[in-house]
Amino acid sequence: MTGQSPTDLGRVHIVGIGGAGMSGIARIMVAQGIDVSGSDAKDSRRLQALEVIGVKTHVGHDAGLIVGIDTLVYSTAISADNPERMAAAQQGIRVLTRSDALAFVMRGSRTVAVSGAHGKTTTTSMLTVALQHCGADPSFAIGSELNETGSNAHLGSGDIFVVEADESDGTFLKLGPTAAIVTNVEADHLNYWGDFEAIEQAFVEFAMQVSTRSGFIVVCIDDAGGARLTAQAQAMGVDVRTYGESADAEYRLTGAKLVGRGWHFNIEFCGQVVGQIQLQVPGRHNALNATAAYVMAVGLGFDPPLVQAGLGEFSGTRRRFDFKGEVGGVRVFDDYAHHPTEIAATLAAARDVVGAGRLIVAFQAHHFYRTAMYLTEFGAALGLADEVVVLEVFAPGETPIPGVSGLAMAAQVPLDPTHVVFEPSWSAVAGQLADRAQPGDVILTLGAGDIGLIALEILDILRERG
């Protein structure tokens, strides 16, 4: 599609337009002058926001919605028997996957891709805010909304396009970046990749794509998978710039200390301090994410002091330790964490915030295969809390795996049984959490599904109880 103008897609209809990635693509297409419509299974604030900018949205799926369109875009979450996909195939309408559509809207840009099993949304967001502070106006497509702008996508006036590169469905291999970040390489999304070796090889291919464009890749060497990727990529001649707290890191995070809710730390290069970062957001893992963003921004040629200041202004993204409110001294947060590594990092960040209070957590696992693979690890990670409520696994359309359930996960949490409960009823979860809370405590909802909606219910219950 290189060299084509935006109007070459004609009228575009996006199936599943309410998703984080799809809604971002819709925003950029509209800014490029494309006529966009879309459908989703349920209404949401993303659909409402898209209506404001001229996107005609529809709740529910219907073959009649594609009448008069020229291109249909869908993601891997949309099944082959979706009526709009089936009608498009029958009528010979051009069909694009999400990755193809994303590559189309980015054509001609200097693409900076951020990938990894965890941390890519926050790192992409941090890099975007830092570049904006430096006076650049990058385009961006992120898996969540920036607190600073309330948007997850933007068509900028500059030549840089910062994109969250999703490895879950192989999307990141279709983006052709000129520079990239890899936060970590872990076994996940095996429903797509099959095994960990396939994931590792995909990241090597990702690094080689950057090299063919004479670019560089920034990799966290603290991560075992990142260290292996570094060794393989460097052996193939890729320009790899490593970061981390390890003595082997080229850019080393040192002197980290908690100040208020955020971490303050230095970045050293060849034993010399080259950067000093003061973050607003909690979590030692976010210090690593900010280090990655710093190394990338400076590598792109931006002024280090401005990059530092920009990272200091970053205030977070939706569903990443997202503060929902406080009632009666009980603070309620929501987070997207859905992998044991992410949960452990998020609960460590919560400990920075809770002080002398207790940490009360509700978690809903996503996918049976992930739950089966990490059942023990999920239990251990949740054991970092003081009180735990486990919901049933969220896995729409999947075939259950015998012995894999929320009940089985709750049994793996290494806390006294009086502090762990399996709650199969969605409507009862908010009450369970509120019943356990006392002034000074933090309640945290975790998961990739709709569990964040419970946070608002908790606040309502706490208000009613006065």
N, C-alpha and C positions, 0 to 999 in steps of 0.2 A: 504493500500500500504506500510505500515511500513516494513522496512527491505529489500525492493526491491532495485535493483541497477538502476541507471539512464537509462540504455539501455532497461529496461523492457517496456518502452513506445514505443520502436522501432522508426520509422520515425514519426515525429509529424508535423501536419499542423495546423496553428493557423489562424482562421477566425477573421478578424478585428485586424490584428497584428500591425497596426499603432497606436492603442490606447495606452494611457500611461501605463495602467496596463498590457496589453497583450505584448507590446514591452519589458517591463521589464522581464516578464516571459520568453520570447524568449531569451533574453540575458543570463539569468541564465541557461536555458536549454543548450544553446550552450557551456557555460563554463563547464557544467557537462558532455559534450561529446555527447549530443543528436543531431541527424540530424533534423534540423528544416526548414520548409518552411512556407509561410503565404501569406494571401491576404488581401487587404483593398480596400475600395471604391475609394480612391484617393491617389495620390502620396504625400509623405511628407518627411521631413528631417529625421523622425524616420525610415521610410522604407529605405532610402538611407544609414543611419548609420548601420542598420541591415545587409544590403548587404555587407558592409565592413567586417563584422565579419563572413561572410559565410552563411547567411540566404538567401535563394532564395525567393524573394518577387514578388508578382504579383498585378497589379492594376486592380481591377474588380473581380467579383466573377463568378466562372465557375465550374461545376461539374467535369470537366476533371482535375482539379488541385489536386484532392485527389487520383488519380491513384498511387498505390504503397505505400500509407501511411498506418501506423498502428494505429495511434491515431489522432483524430480531437479535437481541443480545441476551444471553443467559449465563448463569454460573453453574458450577458443578453441583450446587445445592438443589437445582431444578431438575426433576426427574424427566426421563425420556417420554413418559406418558402425560406430561403437562399438556393441556389442550392447546395452548398457544404455540408451543414447540411443534406439536403434531400438525397443526394447521399450517404453520410456516413451511414445514417439510413437504406437505401435500401440495402447497401452492407454489413451490419453487422459490420462496423468498430467501434472500441471502441471510445466513445465520452465522453469528460470531460468538465465540466464547468470551467470557469476561476478560481473559488474558489478551485475546486478539483485539478487543475493543480498547483495553488500556494501552496496548502498544500503539494503536492507531492514534489516540489522542495525544500521545507523547512524541510522535514522529517529529524529527527535526530538532528536538531538544537535546541538551546535554544532561543525560539521565544519571541521577545519583540514587542507587537502590539500596535499601536497608532491609536485610533479611536475618534470619536466625529463628531458632525454636521459641525463644522468649525475648521480650524486651524490644521488639522491632517497632511497635506502635509508639512507645515513649521515645525511643531514640530518633525515629523519623520526625516526631513532633519537636523534640529538642533542637535538632539540626535545622528544621524549618524556622523556628523562632529565632535562633542564633543568626541565620542568614538574613532574615528580615531586619534584625537589629543592626546588621552591618550595612544596611541600605539597599540590599538586593530585594527583588520582588520575584522570588521563585514560584513556579507552579508547584502544586503539591497534591498528592492523593494519599490519605492516611486512613487507617482502619478505625479511627475514632475522632471525635470532634475536639479541636484545640479549645482550651479555656479562653485563650486570648481573643479568638475570632468567632467561636461557636460553630466553625465549619470544619468539615473533614476533607475539603478539596477546594482548589482555587486555580484559575488560569492567570499566571503572572505575566508581567511584561518582560522579564528577564529570560535568558536562555537556559537556565537551570530548571530541571524538573525533579523534585525530590519525591520518591515513591516508596511506600511500604511494599516490599517484594515478598509475596506470599509463597512459601515453599510447600504448603499443604496439598496443592493440586498441580505443582509444577509450573505455576504461573511465572515464577521468577526467572525461568530459563527462556522466556519469550520477550524480555524487556530490553536486552542489549545495552546494559549500562556502561557508562564511561568511567564510573567510580562506584564503589560499593562498600557497605559495612556488613560484617557477619558477627552477630552478638554471641552466638553459640551454635553448636551442632549436636542435637540430641535425637534419640529415637522417638518419633511421634508421627502421627498421620500415616500409620502403617496400613490403614485401609486403602490408601492410594499407592504407597511406595512398596509395600510388601515386606521389606526388611531394612535394617539400619544401613547395611552396606550400600543399598541403592540410594539412600538419602545422602550418605557421605560422598558418593560418586557424583551426585547431582550438584553438590556444593563445589566440588572440584571443577565441574563444567562451568558453573556460575563464575568462579574465579578466572577461568580461562577466557570467558567471554569479555571480561573487563580488560584482560591483558591484550586481546586482539585489537582493542581500541586504544592501546597505549595508555591505559588508565592505571589506577591503583586500587587496592582493596585493603580495608582496615578490619582486623580480626582480633577478637579477644583471646589471648593466649592462656588466660587462666582456665578456660574451658578445655577439657580433654579433647573434645571434637574439634574445637578451634585450633588447638595445637597441632593435631594431625593434619588438618586442612592447610595450615601454614607451611608445614614441612613439605607436603605434596606440591602445593602451589609454587613455593620458592624453587623446588627442584625443577619445575617446568618453566622457570624464568619469570614468574608473575611478581610484580612489585607489591609485596605484602608489608603493611605497616601494623605492627602488633601493639596492643595496649593491655593493661591489666595491673594487678598488684604484684604479680610474679616478678622475681628478679630478672627473668628472661624477657620481660616486656620492653619493647623499644620506647614506648611512651608509658611511663609508670605512674600509677596513682599512689601517692604517699601522704602521710600526715592527716589522714581522714579523721574528722571529729564531728560529733553531733552538736549543732548549734541551733537551739529552738527545735523546729521540726525538720530542718534540712541539714545536709552534710556539707561541711567545708573541707576542702582538700587541695593538694598541690598536684600538678602534673610535671614529672621530670623527664628530660630527654638527655641521654648521655650523662646522667648524674647531676644535671643542672635544672633548677626549677624554671620552666618556661610558661607555666600557667597556674593561676590560682582561681578556683571556682567556688562560689558560694551559692548553693542550691536552696530553693524554697521548699522543694518537695522532699518527703521522707523516703527512707530506704537506701541502704548501702548499695544495693544493686543499681539504683539510679545514679549513684556516683560513677559507676562503670559506664552506664549508658551515656552520661554527659561527657565522659572522657572520649568515648567513641565519636560523639558529635563534634567535640573540639578537634580531634585529630583530622577528621574529614574536612571540617570547615577551613582549618588552617592549610591543609593540603590542597584545597581548591583555590588558595591564594588570598583568603580573607584575613584581616588584621587581628592578631591574637587578642589584644585587649578588648576589642569590640565583640569578638566571639565570646570571651569570658563574661562580659556584661550581659550579652544576650542570653546565655545559659542561666545566668542569675535571675533573669526576668521570667523564665519559664515557670508557669504555675500549674501545669498538669493537663490531662485530657480526661474526657468522659470515660467512666468505668475503669480508671486506673487510680486506685485508692481515692475514690471520688467521694468527697464529703457531702452527705445528704442532709444533715441537720443535727441539732442538739436539743433535747428536751429533758428537763430535770437533771441536768448533769450527765446524761447518757448521750454519747456521740455515736452517730451512725454513719458508716462508710460502705461503699460498694466497690467491688473489684472483679475484673474479668478472669482472674487466675483460674485455670482449669487443668493444670499439670502439676504434679508434686513439686517440681523445682520452683514454679511460679508461686504456688501456695506458700512454700517455706519462705521465699523472699518477701512476699507480701505480709506474712505474719511477723517476720522480723522487723519490717518497717512499722507495723502496727505497734510493736513493743516500744519503738522509739516515741510513739505518740501517747500511749495509754498511761504512762507513768506508774503511779501506785495502784491504778485500777485494774480490772480484769478484762480479758479479751474473750468475747463471746462470738462464736463463728457459726454461720450456716453455710453448707456447701452442697451444691448439686453437680454431680459428675456429668460429663458430656461424652457420649458414645460408650457402648458396651466393650468394644475392643480395648479402648484406653483404660477403662476401669479394670478389666481383666488383667491387663499387662502390668498395671501399677497399683494393684489393690493394697499391698502391704505398704508401698511408698506413700500412697494417699493417706493411709492411717497414721503413719509416722509424722507426716507434715502437719496434719490436723491436730496431732498431739501437742503442737507448740502453742495451742490455745488453752484457755482455762475451762471453757464450756463449749460443747460442739453439738450442733443439730445437723444431721445428715438427711438429705432428701433422696427420693428415688432417682435413679439414673435418667437423664434426659437423652433419649435416643429415638426420636420420631422415625418411624418407618424401618427401624432395624430389627433384626431377629435377636431376641434375648439369648444370652449365653448362660447355661445352667450354673448356678452358684455365684453369679455376678449380679450384685444388687446393692442398693444403698444400705440395706440391713447388713450385708456381708462387710461392707466398708466400715460401718459403725463399729463392728466387732474388732476391727483392726486398730482402732484409735487407742493408744496406750495411756488412757486416763481412767480414773475410777469410774465404774459404770454409772454412778449417780451424776456424772458430769458429761455423759454422752447419750444422745437419744437418736434413734431413727424415727423420722416423722414422715409417713407416706402421704399425709394429707397436706396439700399445698396451703389450703386456707388456715391450717393450724400453726404453720411455721412462725408467722409474725408473733403470735401470742406466746409461743414457746420461748422465743428470744426475749421478748419484753418481760416475761415472768422471771427470767434469770438475771435481769439487769438491775444494777444499783448505781447511784450517783458516782461518777468517776470512771465507769466502765466504758469500753468501746464495743459496739456491735458491728460485725463485718459480714456482709453477704458476699459469697464467692461463687463464680461459675460462668460458663459461656452462654447459658440460655437466658431466660427471662427472670432469673432470680433477683436481679436488681430492683424489680418492681416491689419486692417485699420490703425493701428499705423504707419506702414511703408509708407502707402499712404499719410498720413498727413505730414510726414517729407519730402516726395518728393514734395508735393505741396508747402510747406514752402520754400524749396530750389528754386523752380521755380520762386517764387514770390520775392526772394532775400531779 
